[in-house]
Amino acid sequence: MEQQMKKQRATWKRADEKLLLKCYLAARNDASLETDKGVKPKGWAKIVARLAKEGISADKG
């Protein structure tokens, strides 16, 4: 049986993760960005832009 390659996952430092959660909560509490189950794509774009401003890559690796 062939061994399957595992997908690479993103790694986060504790401070980076706290900033991500803080940005997510802010977007979740913004009526123009929230949905019933999460955040609209526009909200995720703002979250990623905020993380990039702090020098945090939201990409895997």
C-alpha positions as a printed Julia matrix, in Angstrom:
61×3 Matrix{Float64}:
   0.0    0.0    0.0
   1.38   3.39  -0.98
   1.87   5.94   1.74
  -0.2    9.04   1.11
   1.48  12.42   1.29
   0.11  14.56   4.07
  -1.08  18.04   3.25
   1.09  20.83   4.58
  -0.68  22.85   7.25
  -0.19  26.46   8.2
   1.8   27.08  11.37
   1.1   30.0   13.67
   3.0   31.65  16.51
   0.9   32.33  19.6
   0.88  36.13  19.05
  -0.07  35.68  15.37
  -2.91  33.37  16.32
  -4.22  35.86  18.9
  -4.2   38.63  16.28
  -6.05  36.37  13.82
  -8.71  35.58  16.42
  -8.99  39.25  17.4
  -9.5   40.24  13.74
 -11.99  37.41  13.22
 -14.01  38.46  16.26
 -14.06  42.07  15.08
 -15.29  40.98  11.64
 -17.84  38.64  13.21
 -19.26  41.51  15.28
 -19.49  43.82  12.23
 -23.01  43.49  10.82
 -21.82  44.19   7.26
 -19.27  41.34   7.38
 -21.02  38.63   9.38
 -23.08  35.68   8.19
 -25.11  33.16  10.16
 -22.15  30.83  10.43
 -19.07  33.02  10.07
 -17.61  35.84   8.04
 -18.27  36.91   4.44
 -15.42  36.72   1.9
 -15.1   40.5    2.12
 -14.44  40.09   5.85
 -11.78  37.44   5.23
 -10.09  39.78   2.75
  -9.92  42.44   5.47
  -8.56  39.92   7.97
  -5.83  38.77   5.56
  -4.96  42.4    4.74
  -4.63  43.19   8.46
  -2.4   40.18   9.02
  -0.25  41.14   6.01
   0.1   44.66   7.42
   1.62  43.08  10.54
   3.94  40.94   8.4
   2.06  37.7    8.98
   1.63  35.4    6.0
  -1.75  33.7    5.86
  -0.37  31.09   3.44
   0.63  27.57   4.31
   4.24  26.92   5.17
